[in-house]
Amino acid sequence: MLPFLTKKKDVIGLDIGSNSIKLVQLAKVKKGYRLVKLGVIQLPPEAIVDGSIIDSMTVTNAIKELLAQQGTKVKDAVSAFTGHSVIIKKVALSAMTEDELADSIQWEAEQYIPFPIADVNIDFQILGYDTEGKGQMDVILVAVKKDMINDYVNVIKEAGLNPVVIDVDSFALENMFEANYPVAPTDNIAVVNIGAAVTSINILKGGVTAFTRAVTIGGNFFTEEIQKLLNISFKDAETLKIEGTVKDVDISAVQPVIDKVCGNIALEIKRSIDFYLGGMPGDYVTKIYLSGGCSKMKGLLNIIQERTALPVEIINPFSAVEFNQKVFDPDYIAGVSPVFAVAAGLAMRRAGDR
């Protein structure tokens, strides 16, 4: 979060993931947003591990190369943390104003954050006040270690950009969803972002984040299982996963492994939904949306539908975004759009947003 913006001007949404960096630039227009820039660059293995930047020079150079490819002149960037690098907790506190909570947040958060408060940056979002006269309110607390924030800020600065906001992927997905999909105040929608190393499971209540959970399973698990099964290199396994073919490899042997990982992801989604609904008697989730690089993995959508008994859809973060079809091929945008869900949400951040 950490909002430092002072003007409502365009920013670059920079989704720095374990395997790649995604860039989206959007212009604010009368009816919403217009797509200006869209690009992705791959990162070598071990450059980023468990959300921590291990090889800062490699990450910085990748950002520079991506910026050069896109030719953008915008210098303000918004990025995000994901997975276990972020602590997000929904808590019930005594009702108070936002200003009062801002003054007392360090003390309130201390009992929920398993790190010394001096070592973390804390932000919050008030979800709502109770209507039963109990004098309480629901709040989302967010904490990120300061040294991790500094690592991200430094690589972005070294790439020649001005890091105006460091957000959380869950809230970026919330922004993206709100801009593209109508939602009723009572709707519970699950937005599941399947990254390379982490799957982020988020439930939006009336379009606002009400529950979030990170699970250490993602696209790399497909690759690793294929690699072990066929005794091939990680690179060949990744190619097989993405393109469906590698020389001298029988593709039919791979589908059971893919189905196994898909089943594990589906199980974690169901567990998360069941846990959330356990505290919401009489409530229910109406739909699941998938985003991320592996959201289109063969069989995944059907397996999740079967295990959860809920409708599942691949998300399109540009469904309500204008774009010039002479610049961006509509078929290409449709094919890659789930990969850019977080980056699109980041590019929608503006001054004054929480």
C-alpha positions as CSV (number, residue, x, y, z in Angstrom):
1,M,0.0,0.0,0.0
2,L,2.2,2.9,1.1
3,P,0.5,5.6,-1.1
4,F,2.9,8.4,-2.0
5,L,1.0,9.7,-5.0
6,T,0.2,13.4,-5.2
7,K,-1.4,13.8,-8.7
8,K,-3.9,11.8,-10.6
9,K,-1.6,10.8,-13.4
10,D,-0.8,7.6,-15.3
11,V,1.4,5.0,-13.6
12,I,3.0,1.8,-14.7
13,G,1.6,-1.3,-13.1
14,L,4.6,-3.5,-12.5
15,D,3.9,-7.1,-11.4
16,I,7.2,-8.5,-10.3
17,G,6.7,-12.3,-10.1
18,S,8.9,-15.3,-9.5
19,N,9.2,-16.2,-13.2
20,S,8.4,-13.0,-15.0
21,I,7.8,-9.2,-14.7
22,K,4.5,-7.9,-16.2
23,L,3.9,-4.3,-17.2
24,V,0.6,-2.5,-17.9
25,Q,0.0,1.2,-18.5
26,L,-3.5,2.5,-18.6
27,A,-4.9,5.9,-19.3
28,K,-7.9,7.1,-17.4
29,V,-10.7,8.0,-19.8
30,K,-14.4,9.1,-19.4
31,K,-15.8,5.6,-19.4
32,G,-13.0,3.9,-17.5
33,Y,-9.5,3.0,-18.9
34,R,-7.6,2.8,-22.1
35,L,-4.7,0.3,-22.6
36,V,-1.5,2.1,-23.5
37,K,1.3,-0.4,-22.9
38,L,1.4,-4.1,-22.3
39,G,4.5,-6.3,-21.9
40,V,6.2,-9.2,-20.1
41,I,9.8,-10.3,-19.7
42,Q,11.0,-13.6,-18.2
43,L,13.2,-13.9,-15.2
44,P,15.8,-16.6,-14.7
45,P,15.2,-19.2,-11.9
46,E,16.3,-18.1,-8.4
47,A,16.2,-14.4,-9.2
48,I,13.2,-14.1,-6.9
49,V,12.4,-16.9,-4.3
50,D,9.4,-16.9,-2.0
51,G,8.7,-13.3,-2.8
52,S,12.3,-12.2,-1.8
53,I,14.6,-10.6,-4.4
54,I,17.7,-12.7,-4.4
55,D,19.5,-11.2,-7.5
56,S,18.6,-7.5,-7.5
57,M,20.9,-6.7,-10.5
58,T,19.1,-9.3,-12.7
59,V,15.7,-8.0,-11.6
60,T,16.7,-4.4,-12.2
61,N,18.1,-5.1,-15.7
62,A,15.0,-7.1,-16.6
63,I,12.8,-4.0,-15.7
64,K,15.1,-1.8,-17.7
65,E,14.8,-4.1,-20.7
66,L,11.1,-4.3,-20.4
67,L,10.8,-0.5,-20.2
68,A,13.0,-0.2,-23.3
69,Q,10.9,-2.7,-25.2
70,Q,7.7,-0.7,-24.4
71,G,9.1,2.7,-24.9
72,T,7.1,4.3,-22.2
73,K,7.9,7.7,-20.9
74,V,5.9,7.3,-17.6
75,K,8.2,7.2,-14.6
76,D,5.8,6.6,-11.7
77,A,5.4,2.9,-10.9
78,V,3.1,0.8,-8.7
79,S,4.2,-2.7,-7.7
80,A,3.0,-5.3,-5.2
81,F,3.9,-8.0,-2.8
82,T,2.4,-11.5,-2.8
83,G,2.2,-14.7,-1.0
84,H,3.8,-15.3,2.4
85,S,5.8,-12.1,2.2
86,V,2.6,-10.4,3.2
87,I,0.5,-10.9,6.4
88,I,-3.1,-10.1,5.8
89,K,-5.6,-10.5,8.7
90,K,-9.3,-9.7,9.0
91,V,-9.9,-8.6,12.6
92,A,-12.8,-7.2,14.6
93,L,-11.9,-4.0,16.5
94,S,-13.8,-1.5,18.6
95,A,-15.5,1.0,16.3
96,M,-13.5,4.2,15.6
97,T,-12.9,6.6,12.8
98,E,-10.2,6.0,10.1
99,D,-8.1,8.8,11.7
100,E,-8.4,7.3,15.1
101,L,-7.4,3.9,13.8
102,A,-4.4,5.4,12.0
103,D,-3.2,6.8,15.3
104,S,-3.6,3.5,17.2
105,I,-2.8,1.0,14.4
106,Q,0.6,0.1,15.7
107,W,-0.8,-1.0,19.1
108,E,-3.9,-2.7,17.6
109,A,-1.7,-4.7,15.1
110,E,0.9,-5.8,17.6
111,Q,-1.3,-8.7,18.9
112,Y,-1.9,-10.0,15.4
113,I,1.5,-9.7,13.7
114,P,4.1,-12.4,14.5
115,F,7.1,-9.9,14.0
116,P,8.4,-7.0,16.0
117,I,6.2,-4.1,15.0
118,A,9.3,-1.9,14.4
119,D,10.4,-4.3,11.6
120,V,7.2,-4.0,9.5
121,N,5.1,-1.4,7.7
122,I,1.4,-1.6,8.5
123,D,-1.6,-0.5,6.6
124,F,-5.3,-1.2,7.0
125,Q,-8.7,-1.0,5.3
126,I,-12.0,-0.6,7.3
127,L,-14.4,-3.1,5.7
128,G,-17.5,-1.9,7.6
129,Y,-19.2,-1.2,10.9
130,D,-21.5,-3.7,12.6
131,T,-25.3,-3.0,12.4
132,E,-26.2,-4.8,15.6
133,G,-25.1,-2.2,18.1
134,K,-22.1,-4.0,19.3
135,G,-19.8,-1.1,18.7
136,Q,-17.3,-3.0,16.5
137,M,-16.0,-2.9,13.0
138,D,-14.2,-5.3,10.6
139,V,-10.8,-4.3,9.5
140,I,-8.2,-5.8,7.1
141,L,-4.7,-5.4,8.6
142,V,-1.7,-5.7,6.2
143,A,1.9,-6.0,7.3
144,V,5.1,-6.3,5.2
145,K,8.6,-6.5,6.5
146,K,10.5,-3.2,5.9
147,D,13.6,-4.9,4.5
148,M,11.5,-6.5,1.8
149,I,9.8,-3.2,0.9
150,N,13.3,-1.7,0.6
151,D,14.4,-4.4,-1.7
152,Y,11.5,-3.8,-4.1
153,V,11.8,-0.1,-3.9
154,N,15.5,-0.2,-4.6
155,V,15.3,-2.4,-7.8
156,I,12.5,-0.1,-9.1
157,K,14.5,3.0,-8.4
158,E,17.6,1.5,-9.9
159,A,15.6,0.8,-13.1
160,G,15.0,4.5,-13.4
161,L,11.4,4.5,-12.0
162,N,9.7,6.3,-9.1
163,P,8.0,3.7,-6.9
164,V,4.9,5.7,-5.8
165,V,2.9,2.8,-4.4
166,I,3.8,-0.7,-3.1
167,D,0.5,-2.5,-2.9
168,V,-0.6,-6.1,-2.2
169,D,-1.7,-8.4,-5.1
170,S,-5.0,-9.1,-3.4
171,F,-6.0,-5.5,-3.5
172,A,-4.7,-5.1,-7.1
173,L,-7.0,-7.9,-8.1
174,E,-9.9,-6.2,-6.2
175,N,-9.3,-3.0,-8.2
176,M,-9.1,-4.9,-11.5
177,F,-12.3,-6.8,-10.8
178,E,-14.3,-3.7,-9.7
179,A,-13.3,-2.0,-13.0
180,N,-14.4,-4.9,-15.2
181,Y,-17.2,-6.8,-13.6
182,P,-20.5,-5.6,-12.0
183,V,-21.0,-7.0,-8.5
184,A,-24.0,-6.8,-6.1
185,P,-23.3,-5.7,-2.5
186,T,-24.2,-9.2,-1.2
187,D,-22.2,-11.2,-3.7
188,N,-19.3,-13.4,-2.6
189,I,-16.9,-13.9,-5.5
190,A,-13.6,-15.9,-5.4
191,V,-10.7,-14.5,-7.4
192,V,-7.9,-17.0,-7.6
193,N,-4.5,-15.9,-9.0
194,I,-2.3,-18.8,-9.9
195,G,1.3,-17.5,-10.1
196,A,4.5,-19.4,-10.7
197,A,5.2,-20.1,-7.0
198,V,2.1,-19.1,-5.1
199,T,-1.7,-19.3,-5.6
200,S,-3.5,-16.4,-4.1
201,I,-7.1,-17.1,-3.1
202,N,-9.2,-14.0,-2.5
203,I,-12.9,-13.7,-1.7
204,L,-14.6,-10.4,-2.4
205,K,-17.8,-9.5,-0.6
206,G,-19.6,-6.8,-2.6
207,G,-16.4,-6.2,-4.5
208,V,-14.3,-5.6,-1.4
209,T,-11.6,-8.0,-0.1
210,A,-13.1,-10.0,2.8
211,F,-10.7,-13.0,2.9
212,T,-7.3,-13.8,1.4
213,R,-5.0,-16.8,1.6
214,A,-1.7,-17.7,-0.1
215,V,-0.9,-21.3,-0.9
216,T,2.6,-22.4,-2.0
217,I,1.5,-24.2,-5.1
218,G,1.6,-22.7,-8.6
219,G,2.8,-23.0,-12.1
220,N,6.3,-24.2,-11.1
221,F,4.7,-27.3,-9.5
222,F,3.4,-28.4,-12.8
223,T,6.8,-28.0,-14.3
224,E,8.6,-29.8,-11.5
225,E,6.2,-32.8,-11.6
226,I,6.6,-33.1,-15.4
227,Q,10.4,-32.9,-14.9
228,K,10.4,-35.7,-12.3
229,L,8.1,-37.9,-14.3
230,L,10.0,-37.7,-17.6
231,N,13.5,-37.1,-16.2
232,I,14.0,-34.0,-18.4
233,S,15.4,-30.5,-17.8
234,F,13.3,-27.8,-16.1
235,K,13.5,-25.8,-19.3
236,D,12.1,-28.7,-21.4
237,A,9.4,-29.4,-18.8
238,E,8.4,-25.7,-18.9
239,T,8.3,-25.8,-22.7
240,L,6.1,-28.9,-22.5
241,K,3.8,-27.3,-20.0
242,I,3.3,-24.2,-22.1
243,E,3.5,-25.4,-25.7
244,G,2.3,-29.0,-25.2
245,T,5.2,-30.5,-27.1
246,V,8.9,-31.3,-26.7
247,K,11.1,-33.4,-29.1
248,D,11.1,-37.2,-28.3
249,V,8.6,-36.8,-25.4
250,D,5.2,-38.6,-25.2
251,I,2.8,-35.8,-24.2
252,S,0.1,-38.4,-23.3
253,A,2.1,-39.4,-20.2
254,V,2.0,-35.9,-18.8
255,Q,-1.8,-35.3,-18.5
256,P,-2.2,-37.4,-15.3
257,V,0.5,-35.3,-13.6
258,I,-1.2,-32.1,-14.7
259,D,-4.5,-33.4,-13.4
260,K,-2.9,-34.2,-10.1
261,V,-1.6,-30.7,-9.6
262,C,-4.9,-29.2,-10.8
263,G,-6.7,-31.4,-8.2
264,N,-4.4,-30.0,-5.5
265,I,-5.2,-26.4,-6.5
266,A,-8.9,-27.2,-6.6
267,L,-8.7,-28.7,-3.1
268,E,-7.0,-25.6,-1.7
269,I,-9.7,-23.4,-3.3
270,K,-12.5,-25.5,-1.8
271,R,-10.8,-25.5,1.7
272,S,-10.5,-21.7,1.5
273,I,-14.1,-21.2,0.5
274,D,-15.4,-23.6,3.2
275,F,-13.3,-21.8,5.8
276,Y,-14.6,-18.4,4.8
277,L,-18.2,-19.6,4.7
278,G,-17.8,-21.2,8.1
279,G,-17.8,-17.8,9.7
280,M,-20.7,-16.5,7.4
281,P,-23.8,-18.6,8.3
282,G,-26.3,-18.7,5.5
283,D,-23.9,-17.1,3.0
284,Y,-22.5,-18.6,-0.2
285,V,-19.9,-18.0,-3.0
286,T,-21.6,-17.5,-6.3
287,K,-18.6,-17.8,-8.7
288,I,-14.9,-18.4,-9.1
289,Y,-12.7,-16.4,-11.4
290,L,-9.2,-17.6,-12.4
291,S,-6.2,-15.4,-13.3
292,G,-2.4,-15.9,-13.6
293,G,-0.2,-17.7,-16.0
294,C,-1.5,-21.2,-15.4
295,S,-5.2,-20.3,-15.3
296,K,-5.6,-21.8,-18.8
297,M,-3.9,-25.0,-18.0
298,K,-5.7,-27.9,-19.7
299,G,-8.3,-29.4,-17.4
300,L,-7.9,-27.0,-14.6
301,L,-11.1,-25.1,-15.0
302,N,-13.2,-28.3,-15.2
303,I,-11.5,-29.9,-12.2
304,I,-12.1,-26.8,-10.1
305,Q,-15.8,-26.7,-11.2
306,E,-16.2,-30.4,-10.3
307,R,-14.5,-30.1,-6.9
308,T,-16.3,-26.9,-5.8
309,A,-19.6,-27.3,-7.6
310,L,-19.3,-23.7,-8.6
311,P,-19.2,-22.0,-12.0
312,V,-15.6,-21.0,-13.0
313,E,-14.5,-18.4,-15.5
314,I,-11.1,-17.2,-16.8
315,I,-10.8,-13.6,-15.9
316,N,-10.3,-10.9,-18.5
317,P,-8.8,-7.7,-16.9
318,F,-9.3,-5.8,-20.1
319,S,-13.0,-6.7,-20.7
320,A,-14.1,-3.2,-19.9
321,V,-10.8,-1.5,-21.0
322,E,-10.6,0.3,-24.3
323,F,-7.7,-0.5,-26.7
324,N,-6.7,0.4,-30.2
325,Q,-7.0,-2.8,-32.3
326,K,-4.4,-1.5,-34.7
327,V,-1.9,-1.5,-31.9
328,F,-3.1,-4.5,-29.9
329,D,-4.3,-7.6,-31.6
330,P,-7.6,-8.6,-30.0
331,D,-6.8,-12.3,-30.2
332,Y,-3.5,-11.8,-28.5
333,I,-5.1,-9.7,-25.8
334,A,-7.7,-12.4,-25.2
335,G,-5.0,-15.1,-25.0
336,V,-2.7,-13.4,-22.6
337,S,-5.1,-11.3,-20.5
338,P,-5.2,-13.5,-17.4
339,V,-1.4,-13.1,-17.0
340,F,-1.8,-9.4,-16.6
341,A,-4.6,-9.4,-14.0
342,V,-2.4,-8.1,-11.1
343,A,-0.5,-5.6,-13.3
344,A,-3.7,-4.2,-14.7
345,G,-5.1,-3.7,-11.1
346,L,-1.8,-2.0,-10.2
347,A,-2.0,0.3,-13.2
348,M,-5.5,1.5,-12.0
349,R,-4.1,2.9,-8.8
350,R,-4.4,6.7,-8.4
351,A,-3.9,9.3,-5.8
352,G,-6.2,9.0,-2.7
353,D,-6.9,5.3,-3.2
354,R,-6.6,3.0,-0.2
